[in-house]
Every structure is written in C-alpha cells, then in structure tokens.
Amino acid sequence: MVKSIKIQFALILFAATCFVIHSFSYIEFIGEEKFLPVRILFYFIMISSVFNAGLVTQKYIHSRKKKRSSALS
C-alpha cells in the first residue's frame, strides 16, 4: 500500500478514469448482447472506483486543510 496520500490520490484517480473510459467504450446501441455479464461487471467496478476516488479526494482535501491550519497556528 502506498503511504503518501498524494500518490494514492493520483493512482486512484487514474484507475477510476481508466475504468470509466473502458466501460463507456463498450456501449453499443445496436448489436449483440453477447458479453452482457462482463459489461455489467465493469459498470459496477466503474461505479465503485469512482466512489472510492471521491472518498480519497475528500481525504486528500481534508489532509491539506489540516496541514494548512497547523502551519498558520
């Protein structure tokens, strides 16, 4: 596990972006429903990775505010 919050923040944002791009690249409005379970799995992974990226973003912003407030004191 990566200890630095900045590196962890960057890696999770990169992974979430990759999952979003991968999931949306398989959208077909007409075509075969051949790989439907795999697409559904990747949509759930995409949703969870974006949710996780939001949590890490909140943690990163909170840690920056904490450092900034302790530096001002």
N, CA, C and O atoms as a printed pandas DataFrame, in Angstrom:
     atom_number atom_name residue_name chain_id  residue_number  x_coord  y_coord  z_coord
0              1         N          MET        A               1    0.840   -1.180    0.000
1              2        CA          MET        A               1    0.000    0.000    0.000
2              3         C          MET        A               1    0.881    1.237    0.000
3              4         O          MET        A               1    1.914    1.284    0.668
4              5         N          VAL        A               2    0.465    2.216   -0.745
5              6        CA          VAL        A               2    1.212    3.456   -0.859
6              7         C          VAL        A               2    0.915    4.323    0.362
7              8         O          VAL        A               2   -0.247    4.554    0.697
8              9         N          LYS        A               3    1.956    4.796    1.015
9             10        CA          LYS        A               3    1.785    5.589    2.232
10            11         C          LYS        A               3    1.433    7.044    1.930
11            12         O          LYS        A               3    0.633    7.646    2.646
12            13         N          SER        A               4    2.019    7.613    0.880
13            14        CA          SER        A               4    1.794    9.020    0.552
14            15         C          SER        A               4    0.374    9.218    0.032
15            16         O          SER        A               4   -0.076    8.496   -0.857
16            17         N          ILE        A               5   -0.318   10.191    0.587
17            18        CA          ILE        A               5   -1.699   10.449    0.179
18            19         C          ILE        A               5   -1.750   11.049   -1.229
19            20         O          ILE        A               5   -2.723   10.836   -1.952
20            21         N          LYS        A               6   -0.713   11.797   -1.626
21            22        CA          LYS        A               6   -0.694   12.379   -2.972
22            23         C          LYS        A               6   -0.581   11.294   -4.046
23            24         O          LYS        A               6   -1.291   11.327   -5.051
24            25         N          ILE        A               7    0.308   10.345   -3.823
25            26        CA          ILE        A               7    0.490    9.269   -4.805
26            27         C          ILE        A               7   -0.747    8.368   -4.838
27            28         O          ILE        A               7   -1.178    7.939   -5.908
28            29         N          GLN        A               8   -1.311    8.085   -3.670
29            30        CA          GLN        A               8   -2.524    7.280   -3.596
30            31         C          GLN        A               8   -3.677    7.986   -4.310
31            32         O          GLN        A               8   -4.449    7.348   -5.025
32            33         N          PHE        A               9   -3.792    9.287   -4.118
33            34        CA          PHE        A               9   -4.810   10.101   -4.778
34            35         C          PHE        A               9   -4.659   10.036   -6.291
35            36         O          PHE        A               9   -5.644    9.842   -7.003
36            37         N          ALA        A              10   -3.441   10.195   -6.787
37            38        CA          ALA        A              10   -3.192   10.172   -8.225
38            39         C          ALA        A              10   -3.470    8.793   -8.825
39            40         O          ALA        A              10   -4.063    8.695   -9.899
40            41         N          LEU        A              11   -3.051    7.733   -8.142
41            42        CA          LEU        A              11   -3.270    6.374   -8.656
42            43         C          LEU        A              11   -4.752    6.008   -8.708
43            44         O          LEU        A              11   -5.204    5.389   -9.670
44            45         N          ILE        A              12   -5.495    6.382   -7.695
45            46        CA          ILE        A              12   -6.919    6.054   -7.672
46            47         C          ILE        A              12   -7.674    6.859   -8.711
47            48         O          ILE        A              12   -8.593    6.336   -9.341
48            49         N          LEU        A              13   -7.310    8.116   -8.905
49            50        CA          LEU        A              13   -7.954    8.904   -9.963
50            51         C          LEU        A              13   -7.637    8.335  -11.340
51            52         O          LEU        A              13   -8.500    8.315  -12.217
52            53         N          PHE        A              14   -6.414    7.876  -11.533
53            54        CA          PHE        A              14   -6.036    7.262  -12.799
54            55         C          PHE        A              14   -6.834    5.974  -13.040
55            56         O          PHE        A              14   -7.335    5.743  -14.141
56            57         N          ALA        A              15   -6.946    5.146  -12.009
57            58        CA          ALA        A              15   -7.699    3.890  -12.142
58            59         C          ALA        A              15   -9.175    4.151  -12.410
59            60         O          ALA        A              15   -9.781    3.471  -13.238
60            61         N          ALA        A              16   -9.759    5.124  -11.722
61            62        CA          ALA        A              16  -11.172    5.445  -11.945
62            63         C          ALA        A              16  -11.390    5.963  -13.358
63            64         O          ALA        A              16  -12.378    5.610  -14.002
64            65         N          THR        A              17  -10.479    6.797  -13.845
65            66        CA          THR        A              17  -10.595    7.311  -15.210
66            67         C          THR        A              17  -10.480    6.189  -16.229
67            68         O          THR        A              17  -11.212    6.172  -17.218
68            69         N          CYS        A              18   -9.580    5.264  -16.001
69            70        CA          CYS        A              18   -9.435    4.127  -16.916
70            71         C          CYS        A              18  -10.675    3.244  -16.936
71            72         O          CYS        A              18  -11.090    2.784  -18.000
72            73         N          PHE        A              19  -11.275    3.001  -15.762
73            74        CA          PHE        A              19  -12.497    2.207  -15.720
74            75         C          PHE        A              19  -13.650    2.910  -16.425
75            76         O          PHE        A              19  -14.445    2.261  -17.106
76            77         N          VAL        A              20  -13.750    4.221  -16.272
77            78        CA          VAL        A              20  -14.810    4.965  -16.959
78            79         C          VAL        A              20  -14.620    4.885  -18.467
79            80         O          VAL        A              20  -15.578    4.638  -19.200
80            81         N          ILE        A              21  -13.407    5.090  -18.933
81            82        CA          ILE        A              21  -13.135    5.018  -20.374
82            83         C          ILE        A              21  -13.404    3.613  -20.895
83            84         O          ILE        A              21  -14.008    3.454  -21.956
84            85         N          HIS        A              22  -12.968    2.604  -20.173
85            86        CA          HIS        A              22  -13.168    1.228  -20.604
86            87         C          HIS        A              22  -14.654    0.869  -20.640
87            88         O          HIS        A              22  -15.111    0.227  -21.585
88            89         N          SER        A              23  -15.403    1.273  -19.627
89            90        CA          SER        A              23  -16.825    0.943  -19.577
90            91         C          SER        A              23  -17.606    1.641  -20.672
91            92         O          SER        A              23  -18.486    1.038  -21.287
92            93         N          PHE        A              24  -17.297    2.902  -20.924
93            94        CA          PHE        A              24  -18.030    3.628  -21.952
94            95         C          PHE        A              24  -17.588    3.275  -23.367
95            96         O          PHE        A              24  -18.292    3.594  -24.325
96            97         N          SER        A              25  -16.454    2.634  -23.517
97            98        CA          SER        A              25  -16.025    2.227  -24.855
98            99         C          SER        A              25  -16.795    1.013  -25.347
99           100         O          SER        A              25  -16.786    0.721  -26.543
100          101         N          TYR        A              26  -17.465    0.297  -24.443
101          102        CA          TYR        A              26  -18.227   -0.880  -24.825
102          103         C          TYR        A              26  -19.722   -0.620  -24.990
103          104         O          TYR        A              26  -20.495   -1.566  -25.139
104          105         N          ILE        A              27  -20.139    0.634  -24.968
105          106        CA          ILE        A              27  -21.556    0.931  -25.162
106          107         C          ILE        A              27  -21.904    0.739  -26.626
107          108         O          ILE        A              27  -21.318    1.364  -27.510
108          109         N          GLU        A              28  -22.857   -0.127  -26.862
109          110        CA          GLU        A              28  -23.367   -0.352  -28.213
110          111         C          GLU        A              28  -24.875   -0.191  -28.171
111          112         O          GLU        A              28  -25.555   -0.845  -27.380
112          113         N          PHE        A              29  -25.394    0.676  -29.018
113          114        CA          PHE        A              29  -26.825    0.897  -29.015
114          115         C          PHE        A              29  -27.562   -0.184  -29.801
115          116         O          PHE        A              29  -28.700   -0.525  -29.478
116          117         N          ILE        A              30  -26.919   -0.714  -30.817
117          118        CA          ILE        A              30  -27.456   -1.870  -31.515
118          119         C          ILE        A              30  -26.333   -2.889  -31.634
119          120         O          ILE        A              30  -25.180   -2.525  -31.867
120          121         N          GLY        A              31  -26.655   -4.119  -31.479
121          122        CA          GLY        A              31  -25.633   -5.154  -31.571
122          123         C          GLY        A              31  -26.012   -6.353  -30.755
123          124         O          GLY        A              31  -27.141   -6.479  -30.280
124          125         N          GLU        A              32  -25.068   -7.218  -30.601
125          126        CA          GLU        A              32  -25.304   -8.464  -29.887
126          127         C          GLU        A              32  -25.197   -8.253  -28.386
127          128         O          GLU        A              32  -24.423   -7.419  -27.916
128          129         N          GLU        A              33  -25.959   -8.995  -27.665
129          130        CA          GLU        A              33  -25.902   -8.965  -26.206
130          131         C          GLU        A              33  -25.001  -10.098  -25.715
131          132         O          GLU        A              33  -25.288  -10.734  -24.701
132          133         N          LYS        A              34  -23.938  -10.337  -26.424
133          134        CA          LYS        A              34  -23.078  -11.491  -26.190
134          135         C          LYS        A              34  -22.299  -11.404  -24.873
135          136         O          LYS        A              34  -22.205  -12.392  -24.144
136          137         N          PHE        A              35  -21.753  -10.250  -24.571
137          138        CA          PHE        A              35  -20.892  -10.089  -23.398
138          139         C          PHE        A              35  -21.560   -9.233  -22.328
139          140         O          PHE        A              35  -20.894   -8.432  -21.672
140          141         N          LEU        A              36  -22.840   -9.391  -22.150
141          142        CA          LEU        A              36  -23.584   -8.574  -21.201
142          143         C          LEU        A              36  -23.105   -8.736  -19.752
143          144         O          LEU        A              36  -22.943   -7.715  -19.082
144          145         N          PRO        A              37  -22.867   -9.941  -19.220
145          146        CA          PRO        A              37  -22.401  -10.047  -17.822
146          147         C          PRO        A              37  -21.051   -9.357  -17.585
147          148         O          PRO        A              37  -20.826   -8.780  -16.521
148          149         N          VAL        A              38  -20.169   -9.415  -18.560
149          150        CA          VAL        A              38  -18.873   -8.759  -18.411
150          151         C          VAL        A              38  -19.050   -7.250  -18.384
151          152         O          VAL        A              38  -18.409   -6.565  -17.586
152          153         N          ARG        A              39  -19.912   -6.727  -19.247
153          154        CA          ARG        A              39  -20.165   -5.283  -19.252
154          155         C          ARG        A              39  -20.799   -4.829  -17.947
155          156         O          ARG        A              39  -20.432   -3.785  -17.409
156          157         N          ILE        A              40  -21.748   -5.606  -17.434
157          158        CA          ILE        A              40  -22.385   -5.250  -16.165
158          159         C          ILE        A              40  -21.361   -5.267  -15.037
159          160         O          ILE        A              40  -21.382   -4.394  -14.170
160          161         N          LEU        A              41  -20.470   -6.244  -15.041
161          162        CA          LEU        A              41  -19.411   -6.308  -14.038
162          163         C          LEU        A              41  -18.523   -5.065  -14.100
163          164         O          LEU        A              41  -18.201   -4.481  -13.066
164          165         N          PHE        A              42  -18.132   -4.667  -15.294
165          166        CA          PHE        A              42  -17.280   -3.490  -15.416
166          167         C          PHE        A              42  -18.014   -2.211  -15.035
167          168         O          PHE        A              42  -17.382   -1.280  -14.536
168          169         N          TYR        A              43  -19.336   -2.129  -15.255
169          170        CA          TYR        A              43  -20.087   -0.963  -14.802
170          171         C          TYR        A              43  -20.095   -0.872  -13.280
171          172         O          TYR        A              43  -19.942    0.217  -12.726
172          173         N          PHE        A              44  -20.272   -2.009  -12.595
173          174        CA          PHE        A              44  -20.226   -1.989  -11.141
174          175         C          PHE        A              44  -18.827   -1.642  -10.629
175          176         O          PHE        A              44  -18.691   -0.917   -9.643
176          177         N          ILE        A              45  -17.804   -2.148  -11.281
177          178        CA          ILE        A              45  -16.433   -1.795  -10.899
178          179         C          ILE        A              45  -16.189   -0.309  -11.135
179          180         O          ILE        A              45  -15.538    0.353  -10.326
180          181         N          MET        A              46  -16.712    0.214  -12.245
181          182        CA          MET        A              46  -16.553    1.633  -12.537
182          183         C          MET        A              46  -17.221    2.475  -11.464
183          184         O          MET        A              46  -16.629    3.445  -10.990
184          185         N          ILE        A              47  -18.430    2.132  -11.075
185          186        CA          ILE        A              47  -19.149    2.899  -10.062
186          187         C          ILE        A              47  -18.411    2.856   -8.730
187          188         O          ILE        A              47  -18.291    3.880   -8.058
188          189         N          SER        A              48  -17.918    1.690   -8.344
189          190        CA          SER        A              48  -17.199    1.596   -7.072
190          191         C          SER        A              48  -15.857    2.326   -7.114
191          192         O          SER        A              48  -15.440    2.902   -6.110
192          193         N          SER        A              49  -15.179    2.309   -8.257
193          194        CA          SER        A              49  -13.897    3.017   -8.332
194          195         C          SER        A              49  -14.096    4.532   -8.322
195          196         O          SER        A              49  -13.278    5.258   -7.756
196          197         N          VAL        A              50  -15.163    5.012   -8.935
197          198        CA          VAL        A              50  -15.440    6.454   -8.893
198          199         C          VAL        A              50  -15.843    6.869   -7.477
199          200         O          VAL        A              50  -15.445    7.936   -7.010
200          201         N          PHE        A              51  -16.626    6.038   -6.794
201          202        CA          PHE        A              51  -16.985    6.314   -5.407
202          203         C          PHE        A              51  -15.735    6.342   -4.526
203          204         O          PHE        A              51  -15.587    7.230   -3.687
204          205         N          ASN        A              52  -14.842    5.376   -4.713
205          206        CA          ASN        A              52  -13.594    5.330   -3.958
206          207         C          ASN        A              52  -12.731    6.557   -4.261
207          208         O          ASN        A              52  -12.097    7.105   -3.360
208          209         N          ALA        A              53  -12.704    6.989   -5.519
209          210        CA          ALA        A              53  -11.940    8.186   -5.875
210          211         C          ALA        A              53  -12.509    9.412   -5.167
211          212         O          ALA        A              53  -11.755   10.296   -4.761
212          213         N          GLY        A              54  -13.818    9.474   -5.017
213          214        CA          GLY        A              54  -14.430   10.581   -4.283
214          215         C          GLY        A              54  -14.049   10.573   -2.816
215          216         O          GLY        A              54  -13.785   11.624   -2.232
216          217         N          LEU        A              55  -14.019    9.388   -2.220
217          218        CA          LEU        A              55  -13.618    9.288   -0.813
218          219         C          LEU        A              55  -12.160    9.695   -0.614
219          220         O          LEU        A              55  -11.827   10.388    0.348
220          221         N          VAL        A              56  -11.301    9.265   -1.523
221          222        CA          VAL        A              56   -9.882    9.622   -1.414
222          223         C          VAL        A              56   -9.682   11.115   -1.673
223          224         O          VAL        A              56   -8.817   11.738   -1.057
224          225         N          THR        A              57  -10.468   11.688   -2.574
225          226        CA          THR        A              57  -10.391   13.130   -2.817
226          227         C          THR        A              57  -10.771   13.897   -1.559
227          228         O          THR        A              57  -10.114   14.875   -1.202
228          229         N          GLN        A              58  -11.823   13.458   -0.889
229          230        CA          GLN        A              58  -12.236   14.093    0.360
230          231         C          GLN        A              58  -11.133   13.970    1.418
231          232         O          GLN        A              58  -10.850   14.933    2.131
232          233         N          LYS        A              59  -10.520   12.805    1.519
233          234        CA          LYS        A              59   -9.433   12.584    2.479
234          235         C          LYS        A              59   -8.232   13.473    2.156
235          236         O          LYS        A              59   -7.608   14.027    3.062
236          237         N          TYR        A              60   -7.905   13.612    0.863
237          238        CA          TYR        A              60   -6.778   14.440    0.441
238          239         C          TYR        A              60   -7.027   15.912    0.760
239          240         O          TYR        A              60   -6.141   16.604    1.262
240          241         N          ILE        A              61   -8.229   16.382    0.468
241          242        CA          ILE        A              61   -8.561   17.787    0.745
242          243         C          ILE        A              61   -8.546   18.040    2.248
243          244         O          ILE        A              61   -8.067   19.081    2.697
244          245         N          HIS        A              62   -9.066   17.097    3.025
245          246        CA          HIS        A              62   -9.066   17.244    4.485
246          247         C          HIS        A              62   -7.640   17.286    5.034
247          248         O          HIS        A              62   -7.348   18.069    5.938
248          249         N          SER        A              63   -6.759   16.456    4.497
249          250        CA          SER        A              63   -5.377   16.460    4.986
250          251         C          SER        A              63   -4.657   17.750    4.599
251          252         O          SER        A              63   -3.814   18.241    5.351
252          253         N          ARG        A              64   -4.982   18.294    3.444
253          254        CA          ARG        A              64   -4.365   19.573    3.047
254          255         C          ARG        A              64   -4.845   20.706    3.934
255          256         O          ARG        A              64   -4.055   21.565    4.328
256          257         N          LYS        A              65   -6.141   20.716    4.254
257          258        CA          LYS        A              65   -6.666   21.753    5.146
258          259         C          LYS        A              65   -6.052   21.633    6.534
259          260         O          LYS        A              65   -5.757   22.641    7.177
260          261         N          LYS        A              66   -5.862   20.405    6.995
261          262        CA          LYS        A              66   -5.278   20.172    8.318
262          263         C          LYS        A              66   -3.839   20.678    8.360
263          264         O          LYS        A              66   -3.430   21.307    9.336
264          265         N          LYS        A              67   -3.067   20.407    7.301
265          266        CA          LYS        A              67   -1.687   20.891    7.247
266          267         C          LYS        A              67   -1.646   22.413    7.195
267          268         O          LYS        A              67   -0.818   23.047    7.851
268          269         N          ARG        A              68   -2.556   22.994    6.402
269          270        CA          ARG        A              68   -2.583   24.438    6.242
270          271         C          ARG        A              68   -2.966   25.113    7.554
271          272         O          ARG        A              68   -2.386   26.138    7.912
272          273         N          SER        A              69   -3.938   24.549    8.275
273          274        CA          SER        A              69   -4.362   25.166    9.542
274          275         C          SER        A              69   -3.284   25.004   10.619
275          276         O          SER        A              69   -3.127   25.881   11.469
276          277         N          SER        A              70   -2.546   23.900   10.592
277          278        CA          SER        A              70   -1.478   23.725   11.581
278          279         C          SER        A              70   -0.280   24.621   11.253
279          280         O          SER        A              70    0.460   25.020   12.152
280          281         N          ALA        A              71   -0.091   24.934    9.985
281          282        CA          ALA        A              71    1.011   25.839    9.608
282          283         C          ALA        A              71    0.703   27.275    9.991
283          284         O          ALA        A              71    1.614   28.047   10.288
284          285         N          LEU        A              72   -0.569   27.640    9.987
285          286        CA          LEU        A              72   -0.967   29.004   10.348
286          287         C          LEU        A              72   -0.933   29.234   11.841
287          288         O          LEU        A              72   -0.809   30.377   12.282
288          289         N          SER        A              73   -1.040   28.185   12.626
289          290        CA          SER        A              73   -1.077   28.325   14.091
290          291         C          SER        A              73    0.281   28.557   14.683
291          292         O          SER        A              73    0.410   28.694   15.900
